[in-house]
Amino acid sequence: KGFLPGLIPGIVLGAFLGGNIANFIPDTPLRLAFIAAIIFMGVSYARSKAPE
């Protein structure tokens, strides 16, 4: 039918593990990692070519 049923277990497991791991990382490094990820995604989006 689609690829969504295959993605759901990974989404649930990733959200659970990510939330638990984030509890063990100090606040400042976690914020810096989030900022770096957002900047990376923004630069990647800005550099990508528009679809034709």
PDB file of N, CA, C and O in Angstrom:
ATOM      1  N   LYS A   1       0.819  -1.195   0.000  1.00  0.00           N
ATOM      2  CA  LYS A   1       0.000   0.000   0.000  1.00  0.00           C
ATOM      3  C   LYS A   1       0.859   1.254   0.000  1.00  0.00           C
ATOM      4  O   LYS A   1       0.535   2.221  -0.690  1.00  0.00           O
ATOM      5  N   GLY A   2       1.927   1.257   0.744  1.00  0.00           N
ATOM      6  CA  GLY A   2       2.778   2.436   0.805  1.00  0.00           C
ATOM      7  C   GLY A   2       3.963   2.166   1.705  1.00  0.00           C
ATOM      8  O   GLY A   2       4.122   1.065   2.234  1.00  0.00           O
ATOM      9  N   PHE A   3       4.772   3.156   1.869  1.00  0.00           N
ATOM     10  CA  PHE A   3       5.967   2.988   2.693  1.00  0.00           C
ATOM     11  C   PHE A   3       5.753   3.433   4.134  1.00  0.00           C
ATOM     12  O   PHE A   3       6.625   3.211   4.975  1.00  0.00           O
ATOM     13  N   LEU A   4       4.618   4.053   4.443  1.00  0.00           N
ATOM     14  CA  LEU A   4       4.372   4.555   5.792  1.00  0.00           C
ATOM     15  C   LEU A   4       4.377   3.461   6.859  1.00  0.00           C
ATOM     16  O   LEU A   4       4.977   3.670   7.913  1.00  0.00           O
ATOM     17  N   PRO A   5       3.739   2.302   6.644  1.00  0.00           N
ATOM     18  CA  PRO A   5       3.780   1.271   7.693  1.00  0.00           C
ATOM     19  C   PRO A   5       5.203   0.836   8.053  1.00  0.00           C
ATOM     20  O   PRO A   5       5.466   0.464   9.197  1.00  0.00           O
ATOM     21  N   GLY A   6       6.104   0.881   7.099  1.00  0.00           N
ATOM     22  CA  GLY A   6       7.491   0.535   7.389  1.00  0.00           C
ATOM     23  C   GLY A   6       8.237   1.626   8.134  1.00  0.00           C
ATOM     24  O   GLY A   6       9.227   1.347   8.810  1.00  0.00           O
ATOM     25  N   LEU A   7       7.779   2.859   8.021  1.00  0.00           N
ATOM     26  CA  LEU A   7       8.440   3.975   8.694  1.00  0.00           C
ATOM     27  C   LEU A   7       7.991   4.147  10.140  1.00  0.00           C
ATOM     28  O   LEU A   7       8.754   4.634  10.974  1.00  0.00           O
ATOM     29  N   ILE A   8       6.771   3.754  10.436  1.00  0.00           N
ATOM     30  CA  ILE A   8       6.198   4.015  11.758  1.00  0.00           C
ATOM     31  C   ILE A   8       7.042   3.429  12.894  1.00  0.00           C
ATOM     32  O   ILE A   8       7.303   4.144  13.861  1.00  0.00           O
ATOM     33  N   PRO A   9       7.486   2.159  12.830  1.00  0.00           N
ATOM     34  CA  PRO A   9       8.311   1.646  13.939  1.00  0.00           C
ATOM     35  C   PRO A   9       9.598   2.450  14.148  1.00  0.00           C
ATOM     36  O   PRO A   9      10.001   2.688  15.286  1.00  0.00           O
ATOM     37  N   GLY A  10      10.231   2.860  13.072  1.00  0.00           N
ATOM     38  CA  GLY A  10      11.459   3.652  13.191  1.00  0.00           C
ATOM     39  C   GLY A  10      11.205   5.026  13.781  1.00  0.00           C
ATOM     40  O   GLY A  10      12.012   5.528  14.563  1.00  0.00           O
ATOM     41  N   ILE A  11      10.087   5.638  13.411  1.00  0.00           N
ATOM     42  CA  ILE A  11       9.734   6.949  13.957  1.00  0.00           C
ATOM     43  C   ILE A  11       9.488   6.844  15.454  1.00  0.00           C
ATOM     44  O   ILE A  11       9.994   7.654  16.232  1.00  0.00           O
ATOM     45  N   VAL A  12       8.707   5.842  15.857  1.00  0.00           N
ATOM     46  CA  VAL A  12       8.386   5.666  17.278  1.00  0.00           C
ATOM     47  C   VAL A  12       9.645   5.352  18.073  1.00  0.00           C
ATOM     48  O   VAL A  12       9.886   5.957  19.117  1.00  0.00           O
ATOM     49  N   LEU A  13      10.444   4.419  17.593  1.00  0.00           N
ATOM     50  CA  LEU A  13      11.671   4.040  18.299  1.00  0.00           C
ATOM     51  C   LEU A  13      12.664   5.199  18.343  1.00  0.00           C
ATOM     52  O   LEU A  13      13.287   5.442  19.376  1.00  0.00           O
ATOM     53  N   GLY A  14      12.813   5.909  17.236  1.00  0.00           N
ATOM     54  CA  GLY A  14      13.735   7.044  17.196  1.00  0.00           C
ATOM     55  C   GLY A  14      13.317   8.164  18.129  1.00  0.00           C
ATOM     56  O   GLY A  14      14.161   8.772  18.786  1.00  0.00           O
ATOM     57  N   ALA A  15      12.015   8.443  18.195  1.00  0.00           N
ATOM     58  CA  ALA A  15      11.526   9.486  19.101  1.00  0.00           C
ATOM     59  C   ALA A  15      11.763   9.085  20.553  1.00  0.00           C
ATOM     60  O   ALA A  15      12.178   9.908  21.369  1.00  0.00           O
ATOM     61  N   PHE A  16      11.498   7.828  20.870  1.00  0.00           N
ATOM     62  CA  PHE A  16      11.689   7.349  22.245  1.00  0.00           C
ATOM     63  C   PHE A  16      13.163   7.388  22.645  1.00  0.00           C
ATOM     64  O   PHE A  16      13.513   7.919  23.699  1.00  0.00           O
ATOM     65  N   LEU A  17      14.019   6.827  21.803  1.00  0.00           N
ATOM     66  CA  LEU A  17      15.448   6.799  22.123  1.00  0.00           C
ATOM     67  C   LEU A  17      16.054   8.201  22.115  1.00  0.00           C
ATOM     68  O   LEU A  17      16.865   8.534  22.980  1.00  0.00           O
ATOM     69  N   GLY A  18      15.665   9.016  21.145  1.00  0.00           N
ATOM     70  CA  GLY A  18      16.189  10.380  21.081  1.00  0.00           C
ATOM     71  C   GLY A  18      15.819  11.195  22.303  1.00  0.00           C
ATOM     72  O   GLY A  18      16.642  11.943  22.829  1.00  0.00           O
ATOM     73  N   GLY A  19      14.582  11.051  22.755  1.00  0.00           N
ATOM     74  CA  GLY A  19      14.152  11.766  23.957  1.00  0.00           C
ATOM     75  C   GLY A  19      14.899  11.310  25.193  1.00  0.00           C
ATOM     76  O   GLY A  19      15.276  12.130  26.031  1.00  0.00           O
ATOM     77  N   ASN A  20      15.117  10.010  25.315  1.00  0.00           N
ATOM     78  CA  ASN A  20      15.840   9.495  26.481  1.00  0.00           C
ATOM     79  C   ASN A  20      17.317   9.877  26.447  1.00  0.00           C
ATOM     80  O   ASN A  20      17.891  10.215  27.482  1.00  0.00           O
ATOM     81  N   ILE A  21      17.927   9.828  25.286  1.00  0.00           N
ATOM     82  CA  ILE A  21      19.336  10.213  25.173  1.00  0.00           C
ATOM     83  C   ILE A  21      19.505  11.699  25.450  1.00  0.00           C
ATOM     84  O   ILE A  21      20.481  12.106  26.080  1.00  0.00           O
ATOM     85  N   ALA A  22      18.561  12.512  24.985  1.00  0.00           N
ATOM     86  CA  ALA A  22      18.644  13.959  25.196  1.00  0.00           C
ATOM     87  C   ALA A  22      18.603  14.317  26.675  1.00  0.00           C
ATOM     88  O   ALA A  22      19.132  15.356  27.071  1.00  0.00           O
ATOM     89  N   ASN A  23      17.987  13.476  27.495  1.00  0.00           N
ATOM     90  CA  ASN A  23      17.950  13.739  28.936  1.00  0.00           C
ATOM     91  C   ASN A  23      19.327  13.629  29.579  1.00  0.00           C
ATOM     92  O   ASN A  23      19.559  14.214  30.637  1.00  0.00           O
ATOM     93  N   PHE A  24      20.244  12.891  28.959  1.00  0.00           N
ATOM     94  CA  PHE A  24      21.573  12.696  29.530  1.00  0.00           C
ATOM     95  C   PHE A  24      22.599  13.695  29.006  1.00  0.00           C
ATOM     96  O   PHE A  24      23.713  13.759  29.527  1.00  0.00           O
ATOM     97  N   ILE A  25      22.247  14.473  27.990  1.00  0.00           N
ATOM     98  CA  ILE A  25      23.169  15.451  27.415  1.00  0.00           C
ATOM     99  C   ILE A  25      22.937  16.792  28.098  1.00  0.00           C
ATOM    100  O   ILE A  25      21.792  17.231  28.204  1.00  0.00           O
ATOM    101  N   PRO A  26      23.994  17.456  28.563  1.00  0.00           N
ATOM    102  CA  PRO A  26      23.829  18.775  29.194  1.00  0.00           C
ATOM    103  C   PRO A  26      23.167  19.772  28.242  1.00  0.00           C
ATOM    104  O   PRO A  26      23.214  19.613  27.022  1.00  0.00           O
ATOM    105  N   ASP A  27      22.564  20.782  28.813  1.00  0.00           N
ATOM    106  CA  ASP A  27      21.740  21.734  28.068  1.00  0.00           C
ATOM    107  C   ASP A  27      22.507  22.453  26.953  1.00  0.00           C
ATOM    108  O   ASP A  27      22.035  22.507  25.818  1.00  0.00           O
ATOM    109  N   THR A  28      23.672  22.998  27.263  1.00  0.00           N
ATOM    110  CA  THR A  28      24.408  23.798  26.277  1.00  0.00           C
ATOM    111  C   THR A  28      24.858  22.975  25.066  1.00  0.00           C
ATOM    112  O   THR A  28      24.628  23.410  23.937  1.00  0.00           O
ATOM    113  N   PRO A  29      25.485  21.814  25.242  1.00  0.00           N
ATOM    114  CA  PRO A  29      25.855  21.032  24.053  1.00  0.00           C
ATOM    115  C   PRO A  29      24.643  20.596  23.227  1.00  0.00           C
ATOM    116  O   PRO A  29      24.720  20.521  22.001  1.00  0.00           O
ATOM    117  N   LEU A  30      23.539  20.313  23.891  1.00  0.00           N
ATOM    118  CA  LEU A  30      22.327  19.923  23.168  1.00  0.00           C
ATOM    119  C   LEU A  30      21.809  21.082  22.324  1.00  0.00           C
ATOM    120  O   LEU A  30      21.403  20.887  21.178  1.00  0.00           O
ATOM    121  N   ARG A  31      21.824  22.280  22.884  1.00  0.00           N
ATOM    122  CA  ARG A  31      21.403  23.470  22.130  1.00  0.00           C
ATOM    123  C   ARG A  31      22.333  23.728  20.947  1.00  0.00           C
ATOM    124  O   ARG A  31      21.873  24.052  19.852  1.00  0.00           O
ATOM    125  N   LEU A  32      23.633  23.585  21.166  1.00  0.00           N
ATOM    126  CA  LEU A  32      24.597  23.815  20.087  1.00  0.00           C
ATOM    127  C   LEU A  32      24.431  22.790  18.964  1.00  0.00           C
ATOM    128  O   LEU A  32      24.531  23.133  17.786  1.00  0.00           O
ATOM    129  N   ALA A  33      24.178  21.536  19.331  1.00  0.00           N
ATOM    130  CA  ALA A  33      23.955  20.506  18.311  1.00  0.00           C
ATOM    131  C   ALA A  33      22.691  20.808  17.514  1.00  0.00           C
ATOM    132  O   ALA A  33      22.662  20.617  16.298  1.00  0.00           O
ATOM    133  N   PHE A  34      21.652  21.275  18.190  1.00  0.00           N
ATOM    134  CA  PHE A  34      20.408  21.622  17.506  1.00  0.00           C
ATOM    135  C   PHE A  34      20.626  22.800  16.563  1.00  0.00           C
ATOM    136  O   PHE A  34      20.138  22.794  15.433  1.00  0.00           O
ATOM    137  N   ILE A  35      21.358  23.805  17.026  1.00  0.00           N
ATOM    138  CA  ILE A  35      21.658  24.971  16.186  1.00  0.00           C
ATOM    139  C   ILE A  35      22.456  24.546  14.954  1.00  0.00           C
ATOM    140  O   ILE A  35      22.172  24.990  13.842  1.00  0.00           O
ATOM    141  N   ALA A  36      23.455  23.684  15.155  1.00  0.00           N
ATOM    142  CA  ALA A  36      24.271  23.217  14.030  1.00  0.00           C
ATOM    143  C   ALA A  36      23.423  22.451  13.021  1.00  0.00           C
ATOM    144  O   ALA A  36      23.598  22.616  11.814  1.00  0.00           O
ATOM    145  N   ALA A  37      22.506  21.616  13.505  1.00  0.00           N
ATOM    146  CA  ALA A  37      21.644  20.851  12.601  1.00  0.00           C
ATOM    147  C   ALA A  37      20.729  21.773  11.807  1.00  0.00           C
ATOM    148  O   ALA A  37      20.533  21.566  10.610  1.00  0.00           O
ATOM    149  N   ILE A  38      20.166  22.790  12.459  1.00  0.00           N
ATOM    150  CA  ILE A  38      19.269  23.724  11.780  1.00  0.00           C
ATOM    151  C   ILE A  38      20.040  24.536  10.732  1.00  0.00           C
ATOM    152  O   ILE A  38      19.545  24.745   9.624  1.00  0.00           O
ATOM    153  N   ILE A  39      21.241  24.990  11.076  1.00  0.00           N
ATOM    154  CA  ILE A  39      22.054  25.750  10.115  1.00  0.00           C
ATOM    155  C   ILE A  39      22.421  24.870   8.923  1.00  0.00           C
ATOM    156  O   ILE A  39      22.352  25.315   7.777  1.00  0.00           O
ATOM    157  N   PHE A  40      22.809  23.635   9.187  1.00  0.00           N
ATOM    158  CA  PHE A  40      23.160  22.710   8.107  1.00  0.00           C
ATOM    159  C   PHE A  40      21.975  22.494   7.169  1.00  0.00           C
ATOM    160  O   PHE A  40      22.132  22.536   5.949  1.00  0.00           O
ATOM    161  N   MET A  41      20.792  22.263   7.736  1.00  0.00           N
ATOM    162  CA  MET A  41      19.604  22.061   6.894  1.00  0.00           C
ATOM    163  C   MET A  41      19.265  23.316   6.102  1.00  0.00           C
ATOM    164  O   MET A  41      18.872  23.228   4.939  1.00  0.00           O
ATOM    165  N   GLY A  42      19.414  24.478   6.720  1.00  0.00           N
ATOM    166  CA  GLY A  42      19.132  25.729   6.022  1.00  0.00           C
ATOM    167  C   GLY A  42      20.081  25.969   4.865  1.00  0.00           C
ATOM    168  O   GLY A  42      19.657  26.370   3.782  1.00  0.00           O
ATOM    169  N   VAL A  43      21.360  25.726   5.088  1.00  0.00           N
ATOM    170  CA  VAL A  43      22.353  25.904   4.022  1.00  0.00           C
ATOM    171  C   VAL A  43      22.109  24.893   2.904  1.00  0.00           C
ATOM    172  O   VAL A  43      22.192  25.236   1.725  1.00  0.00           O
ATOM    173  N   SER A  44      21.811  23.656   3.271  1.00  0.00           N
ATOM    174  CA  SER A  44      21.524  22.642   2.250  1.00  0.00           C
ATOM    175  C   SER A  44      20.311  23.031   1.421  1.00  0.00           C
ATOM    176  O   SER A  44      20.313  22.870   0.201  1.00  0.00           O
ATOM    177  N   TYR A  45      19.284  23.538   2.071  1.00  0.00           N
ATOM    178  CA  TYR A  45      18.076  23.961   1.365  1.00  0.00           C
ATOM    179  C   TYR A  45      18.372  25.151   0.458  1.00  0.00           C
ATOM    180  O   TYR A  45      17.894  25.203  -0.675  1.00  0.00           O
ATOM    181  N   ALA A  46      19.152  26.098   0.947  1.00  0.00           N
ATOM    182  CA  ALA A  46      19.457  27.295   0.163  1.00  0.00           C
ATOM    183  C   ALA A  46      20.325  26.967  -1.053  1.00  0.00           C
ATOM    184  O   ALA A  46      20.224  27.638  -2.080  1.00  0.00           O
ATOM    185  N   ARG A  47      21.164  25.959  -0.950  1.00  0.00           N
ATOM    186  CA  ARG A  47      22.060  25.607  -2.047  1.00  0.00           C
ATOM    187  C   ARG A  47      21.441  24.650  -3.049  1.00  0.00           C
ATOM    188  O   ARG A  47      21.993  24.448  -4.131  1.00  0.00           O
ATOM    189  N   SER A  48      20.306  24.057  -2.711  1.00  0.00           N
ATOM    190  CA  SER A  48      19.692  23.090  -3.621  1.00  0.00           C
ATOM    191  C   SER A  48      19.052  23.800  -4.810  1.00  0.00           C
ATOM    192  O   SER A  48      18.641  24.957  -4.723  1.00  0.00           O
ATOM    193  N   LYS A  49      18.981  23.081  -5.908  1.00  0.00           N
ATOM    194  CA  LYS A  49      18.382  23.642  -7.115  1.00  0.00           C
ATOM    195  C   LYS A  49      16.870  23.477  -7.055  1.00  0.00           C
ATOM    196  O   LYS A  49      16.357  22.511  -6.489  1.00  0.00           O
ATOM    197  N   ALA A  50      16.177  24.422  -7.637  1.00  0.00           N
ATOM    198  CA  ALA A  50      14.719  24.355  -7.687  1.00  0.00           C
ATOM    199  C   ALA A  50      14.293  23.234  -8.624  1.00  0.00           C
ATOM    200  O   ALA A  50      14.925  23.016  -9.658  1.00  0.00           O
ATOM    201  N   PRO A  51      13.228  22.520  -8.272  1.00  0.00           N
ATOM    202  CA  PRO A  51      12.755  21.465  -9.177  1.00  0.00           C
ATOM    203  C   PRO A  51      12.227  22.058 -10.479  1.00  0.00           C
ATOM    204  O   PRO A  51      11.699  23.170 -10.509  1.00  0.00           O
ATOM    205  N   GLU A  52      12.381  21.304 -11.529  1.00  0.00           N
ATOM    206  CA  GLU A  52      11.943  21.802 -12.843  1.00  0.00           C
ATOM    207  C   GLU A  52      10.575  21.295 -13.210  1.00  0.00           C
ATOM    208  O   GLU A  52      10.063  21.620 -14.281  1.00  0.00           O
TER     209      GLU A  52
END
